[in-house]
Structures are given as structure tokens and as C-alpha cells.
Amino acid sequence: QVRLVESGGGLVQAGGSLRLSCAASGTFRPFGMGWFRQAPGKERDFLAGISWTGSSTYYADSVKGRFTISRDNAKNTVYLQMSSLKPEDTAVYYCEADPDSSSYSRNYYLQSQYDYWGQGTQVTVSS
């Protein structure tokens, strides 16, 4: 079993930056990790993914060049550095873990690929 806890959300002005953290506990196998977000009344969208070794990263077009995903396996923590934030980035941000490393490079963007997720952290960007 894996428990994920996100932190680092908050209120920021447009153009600002935030760094989200996701701390994992439990049996932290070679998981692919992803960040998703969900705005009110909308579906949960993929933002960024990272392989177990960190050698491969993936981004949605909407955040490419603005967000950076990274991980520190010694600390069981995954990060999402967000810059040039826009009001449309306002959402609850979720960290998710995928234990199926064999298919991660093909399916990293699929919500169904991930078996574990945290409670989410709210990010609000004011204009």
C-alpha cells in the first residue's frame, strides 16, 4: 500500500511560481509518478509524468515550458515546479503513482494507469 500526501499549494498572483511536493510512504516500488489537476466541474487532466529513474519526463502541452517535474527517490518525494502561473491553472492538484513500470512510457497520460493518489492540494492563481 502506498500513501501520497501533496503540499505546497496556495494563493499566488498571475505570473508567479509555486513548488508542489508529494511525499510517498509505504511500499515505494519502482513507480512512475504523475501530476494531475482538476478544476471545478471539469475532468481530471494529466499535467506531467516522470519515470522511476527520472530519466524520462512527460508534459501536457498546456504546461510544457512552464512546469517541471522531478523526483528524489532517497526522500520518496516528487516535485512539481510551476512558473508563469495563469488564472486558468487554478485547480486542485493531485499526485499519482503507477506501479506498472513496464507500460508507463506508453500510458503515462492515462488516469487509469495510476493506482494511487493523494488528497490533493489547492492552487489558486489570481489575475
N, C-alpha and C positions, 0 to 999 in steps of 0.2 A: 504494500500500500504506500502511496505517495501523497504527501500533503504539500500544497503550494500556497504561499502567502505573499501577496503583492503589497507593495508600499511605494510611496514617493509621489502619489497623485496630489492634486491640489488645484488652486486657482492661479492662473497666470495670464498675463496680458498677451495679446496677439504679437507675434514676433519673438516671444520669449522661449525659454527652454525648461525642460524637466527631465529628470532621470528616474525611471521606474526600476524597481528591483523586485525580483521574485526569488524567495528563499524556499528551497525544497528540503523536506525531511522525509525519512523513511527509506525504503529501498530504492536508491537512486541509481538504477541501471543505466546503460548507455541510451539515454533518452534523447530524441530530437525535441527541441523546445520551440514554442511559438508564442507570439503575442497576437491577440485578437482584441477587437473593441466592439462595443455595442451601444449605439445611440438610442434614445427613447423611440419606440415604435419601429425600429429597424432591426434587420438581422445582424448577427454577429459576423464581423468581417475579419479576414486574415490581414495582418499587417506585416509581420516579419517572422522568419524562422531561422534556426541555427542547428547544425548537426552536432552530434555528441562531441566531436573533437574541436568544433568551432571552425573547421577548415572551409565549411560551406555555409553561406548565408543567403537568404532569400527575402525579397521585399515586394510588397504590393506597389503598383505604380503610384498610388496616391501618396505614398510616404517615401519613396525612393529619393535619396539625396538629402532628406531631412531627418530621418530616423536611422539609428544604428543599433543593431542587436549584438550583444556579446555575452560571454559566459565565463565563469570562474568555477571549474568543477571541484577545485580544492575547497571552495566555500559553498558548493551546491547552490549557486546563485546565478541567475540570468538577469541581464540588464536590458533596458530599452532607453537609449539616449534620444530625446526628442528635441529638435530645434526648429526655429522658424514656425512656431505653432500658429495655427489658424483657428478661428471660431468653429469651423466645421470639424476640427479634431476633438471637440467636446464629446465625451462618451465615458462609459465605464470600460476600463482596460483590464483584460484577463491574460494571465499567464497559463499556458497549457503544456502538457507533457505527453509525448508519444513514445511508448515503449518499443514500437516496431521499427527498429532502425533499418531493417532491410528494405523497407518501402518508403522511407522518409523522403528521399530525394525526388521521388515521383509524386508524393501525395502531401507534401508539407502544407499546402494551402487549404486542405480539406478539414473542416471542423470534425468530421467523422474519424479522422486519422488519430485524434488525440483522445486519450482515455482519462486524463486527469486535468483539473483546472482549479484555480483558486476562487476566492470570493469576489475578486475584482477590486480595482481602485479607481475612484472618480477623478477624471481630468476635466477641468472647465477652463476654456480659453475665452477671455472677454475681448470684445472689439474696442 
